[in-house]
Amino acid sequence: MKKEPNKKPTTKKTTKPKTSDLSNDNLIDETSIDLTAKALENEEKLPSLGLGDTIAKITDALGIEKCEKCEERRKNFNRLFPWLSYKEFPQLEGEDLELMRRVLATNIVENDDAVATFALYNRIYTPRPPVKRCLCPGLFRQIIERLMVLMPEDEQKKL
């Protein structure tokens, strides 16, 4: 009986798969984050930033639908009654501030900027365990919101 030699599997050279962006007919890289996309149900959630987040979690649990005014109130309550004192954190400047300007200037965040944003969040807030890079638009919006409060006030007013 003749034995066949072990064949090594051939590797195909592939390009990065593309995902269609339904909001416009452009193609976006699968590792980009679309900030206009709806949050996923099983996304990781960050701890409450302040009273607004806590109220939002309670109303979600009760099944109360959110509106645009609810979102404004949540942000205002978080700013008025934060669980963290942002004065303890450094204000964003230099490359970190430039990164935030780039991220806030578009609805599609490229992979390099997304990775840098997660790293910036983990460096400043030092969560345990660190927040891992993912494609979750809801989680990414939460991270951006928390980093925005560390921007200089004149930059925040421009937004």
Backbone torsions as a table, in degrees:
resi	resn	phi	psi	omega
1	MET	NA	132.6	-176.1
2	LYS	-95.4	127.2	179.1
3	LYS	-88.4	139.0	175.7
4	GLU	-85.9	136.0	178.3
5	PRO	-65.1	149.7	178.0
6	ASN	-63.1	123.9	178.2
7	LYS	-91.8	134.1	175.4
8	LYS	-81.8	136.3	178.7
9	PRO	-66.1	138.2	178.5
10	THR	-80.5	142.0	179.2
11	THR	-101.5	131.5	177.4
12	LYS	-92.6	139.9	175.7
13	LYS	-83.5	119.8	-178.0
14	THR	-119.6	155.4	175.4
15	THR	-99.3	164.7	178.8
16	LYS	-61.9	132.0	177.1
17	PRO	-67.2	147.9	178.9
18	LYS	-109.4	148.4	177.8
19	THR	-116.5	137.2	-179.0
20	SER	-76.5	132.1	175.5
21	ASP	-89.9	111.0	-173.7
22	LEU	-72.6	-20.3	-178.3
23	SER	-71.7	-29.2	169.7
24	ASN	-146.2	162.7	-170.8
25	ASP	-82.6	23.4	176.3
26	ASN	-80.7	159.0	173.0
27	LEU	-100.9	136.1	178.1
28	ILE	-120.0	152.3	178.3
29	ASP	-64.9	139.7	-177.8
30	GLU	-61.2	-19.9	-178.5
31	THR	-95.3	0.8	175.5
32	SER	-79.9	160.7	179.2
33	ILE	-116.0	124.2	178.2
34	ASP	-91.2	109.6	-176.3
35	LEU	-74.0	-12.0	177.9
36	THR	-88.3	-9.0	-178.9
37	ALA	-71.6	153.0	178.8
38	LYS	-72.7	144.5	178.1
39	ALA	-63.5	144.7	178.5
40	LEU	-81.9	150.2	-177.6
41	GLU	-65.3	-35.3	-175.4
42	ASN	-98.8	21.7	179.2
43	GLU	-67.8	149.1	173.9
44	GLU	-65.9	140.1	179.0
45	LYS	-112.1	139.0	175.8
46	LEU	-81.6	156.4	176.4
47	PRO	-60.4	157.2	-178.9
48	SER	-56.5	135.8	179.1
49	LEU	-81.9	-31.5	-178.8
50	GLY	-172.0	-165.2	-177.2
51	LEU	-59.0	-37.0	-179.3
52	GLY	-60.1	-43.6	178.5
53	ASP	-65.6	-38.7	-179.8
54	THR	-65.1	-44.0	177.5
55	ILE	-62.8	-41.5	179.7
56	ALA	-62.0	-39.9	178.2
57	LYS	-64.6	-39.0	179.5
58	ILE	-67.1	-45.5	-179.4
59	THR	-67.0	-34.8	174.9
60	ASP	-61.6	-45.1	-179.4
61	ALA	-63.4	-31.2	179.3
62	LEU	-83.9	-6.6	178.3
63	GLY	82.0	19.4	179.3
64	ILE	-81.7	126.8	-178.2
65	GLU	-70.0	144.8	178.2
66	LYS	-92.3	151.2	173.5
67	CYS	-128.0	179.6	-179.8
68	GLU	-63.4	-39.0	178.9
69	LYS	-63.9	-36.0	178.5
70	CYS	-60.3	-42.6	-179.3
71	GLU	-64.8	-41.8	177.6
72	GLU	-62.4	-44.5	179.4
73	ARG	-63.4	-40.6	179.4
74	ARG	-58.1	-47.9	-179.4
75	LYS	-64.2	-41.2	179.3
76	ASN	-64.7	-43.9	177.7
77	PHE	-63.3	-39.8	178.1
78	ASN	-62.0	-39.4	-179.4
79	ARG	-71.3	-39.3	-178.5
80	LEU	-77.3	-35.0	-176.5
81	PHE	-129.8	67.7	-179.1
82	PRO	-77.5	151.5	175.5
83	TRP	-83.1	-19.7	178.3
84	LEU	-114.3	149.1	173.9
85	SER	-93.3	108.6	-176.1
86	TYR	-71.3	-11.7	176.6
87	LYS	-67.7	-21.1	178.7
88	GLU	-76.3	-18.9	-176.6
89	PHE	-96.0	150.4	178.9
90	PRO	-71.6	145.0	176.3
91	GLN	-75.4	142.8	-179.6
92	LEU	-67.8	138.5	177.3
93	GLU	-153.9	168.5	176.0
94	GLY	59.5	-131.3	-177.4
95	GLU	-61.8	-36.5	179.7
96	ASP	-64.4	-41.4	178.7
97	LEU	-67.4	-41.1	177.2
98	GLU	-61.2	-41.1	177.7
99	LEU	-59.1	-47.4	-179.8
100	MET	-63.2	-38.4	177.3
101	ARG	-61.5	-43.7	179.1
102	ARG	-63.4	-44.8	-178.1
103	VAL	-64.1	-41.2	-177.3
104	LEU	-77.3	-14.3	-177.0
105	ALA	-82.0	-8.3	-174.8
106	THR	-141.5	161.5	175.8
107	ASN	-93.1	-15.4	177.9
108	ILE	-113.7	113.1	-178.0
109	VAL	-95.5	122.1	-179.8
110	GLU	-67.5	157.9	-175.3
111	ASN	-55.4	-47.0	-178.1
112	ASP	-59.7	-42.9	179.0
113	ASP	-69.5	-35.7	178.4
114	ALA	-64.9	-45.8	178.9
115	VAL	-60.6	-44.4	179.8
116	ALA	-64.7	-35.4	179.6
117	THR	-68.0	-43.5	176.0
118	PHE	-61.1	-43.3	-179.9
119	ALA	-63.5	-41.2	178.5
120	LEU	-62.6	-46.0	178.5
121	TYR	-59.3	-48.1	-178.8
122	ASN	-65.1	-34.6	179.2
123	ARG	-69.2	-41.8	-175.9
124	ILE	-78.5	-49.2	-173.9
125	TYR	-89.8	-12.7	-179.4
126	THR	38.1	58.5	177.8
127	PRO	-70.3	151.4	176.1
128	ARG	-121.0	116.5	-6.6
129	PRO	-73.8	162.4	179.6
130	PRO	-61.7	151.0	177.0
131	VAL	-75.1	125.8	-177.5
132	LYS	-86.5	146.2	177.9
133	ARG	-60.8	130.4	176.8
134	CYS	-148.0	177.5	-179.9
135	LEU	-101.0	20.3	-175.8
136	CYS	-79.3	113.0	-178.0
137	PRO	-65.2	-35.9	-179.6
138	GLY	-65.0	-45.5	178.4
139	LEU	-63.3	-42.2	-178.9
140	PHE	-64.7	-39.1	176.6
141	ARG	-63.0	-37.8	177.3
142	GLN	-62.6	-43.3	-179.9
143	ILE	-63.2	-44.7	179.2
144	ILE	-61.0	-43.6	180.0
145	GLU	-59.1	-40.4	-178.8
146	ARG	-73.5	-30.9	177.7
147	LEU	-78.4	-28.8	179.9
148	MET	-62.3	-33.0	-179.4
149	VAL	-68.6	-13.7	178.7
150	LEU	-95.2	0.1	177.1
151	MET	-78.9	153.5	176.4
152	PRO	-57.0	147.7	-175.6
153	GLU	-56.9	-38.9	179.8
154	ASP	-64.6	-32.7	176.6
155	GLU	-70.3	-39.5	-179.5
156	GLN	-64.5	-36.7	-178.0
157	LYS	-67.5	-28.4	179.9
158	LYS	-69.4	-22.2	-174.3
159	LEU	-77.0	NA	NA
